[in-house]
Amino acid sequence: MKNIIAYIKPHKLSKVTLALHNIKGFSGMSVSDVRGFGQAKTNSSTHSIDDELIDFIPHVKLEIFCQDELVEPIVSIIRESAHTGLHGDGKIYIMKVHQAYRISTGESGEIAI
């Protein structure tokens, strides 16, 4: 089992969501509005570091738990659907999940996803 965390531009959420619905076995995702900053500060910037920290960039955080065989199609769809060609399109992280439990039924493992 894997946990996919993706940070994308907010205006790409609908396109990514519609594309993910086409994956057989896709179990869903959680979506959060987040703000942050990366390493995009240029040396020619006239802002101080304090000024830069005030202007956090809005993104959407997607959190998806899936079976190992769905990682590649999910990541491919996010990469294609969220791509704008501009700096700051986002990031995708993949982590191993050791165990999952469904509270309502007590099921555990991949079936609980």
N, C-alpha and C positions, 0 to 999 in steps of 0.2 A: 504494500500500500504506500501511496505517496501523498504528500501535501504540496500543492502548487500554489504559490503566492505570486500574484502579478500586480504590478502597479502600472496603470494605463491612464491616458488622458480622458477626462470625463466625457467628452463628446464622442468617444469611441465605444462607450459601454454598450449601447444598443446593438451596434454592428457585431461586436464580440459575442454578446449574449445570443443573438439570433444564429450566428454561426456555430456556437457550442451546442445548441439544441439539436443540430444535425448529427451529432456523434451518438451512435448507438451505445447505450450503457452509461451515458453521462448522467450523473446522479444529482447535479445541482451545484450551487456555489453560494457563498456569502459575499456581500458587497458592502464596502465601507467607504465613506468619503474621508480622504486624508489630505494632509498638506505636508510638504517637506522641501528639501533642497538637495542638490547634488554638487558635483564639482564643476559646474558650468561657469563659474566666476572667471572672467578674463583678467589678464594682467593690466589691460588698458582701462579697466573699470574705475570710475571716479568715486564709487561708493566705498565706505569703510565696511569692515566685516559686520559691524552692528547694523548698518543700513541694510545689508544683504539679508540678514536673518529676519528682518521684519517682513520681507516679501517672500513668504513661503509659497510654493507653487502647488495649486490644487491637483490632486490625482484621485483615482479610484483604486481601491485595493480589492482584488478578487482573491478569495481563498477557496480552493477546490481540493477535496479529498477524493482520490480515485484509485482504481486498480492499476498495477504497474503497466499493463499493456495499453492503457489509455493515455499515458503521459505524453507520448510523442504526438498523437493526433491533437490533443488539447493544446500543447505548447505551440504546435504549428499553426493552429487556428488563431490563437491569441497573437502570435507574432505577425501573421498576415493581416488580420482584421484590425489590429491596433496600430499598425505602421502608418506613419504620415510622411516619413522621410526627413522630418525635422529633428533637431536636437531635443532630447528630453521625452522621447516617446514612451519610456518606461523601462521596467526591469521585470524579469521572471526568475523566481527561485524555486527549486525543487528539493524537498526534504523527505526522508524516509519516516514513515509512521509505524511505530512498533505495535500498536494495538488500537482498536476502535470498539466502542460499545454503543449499542442503541438502548437508550434509557427506557423507552416504552415497552420493548419486548425482551430485553436482556440479551439479545443476540450480540455476538462478538466476532471480531475478525472482519474479513472483506465483506461479508454479508451485511454488516452493520453500516457500511458506507451507504 
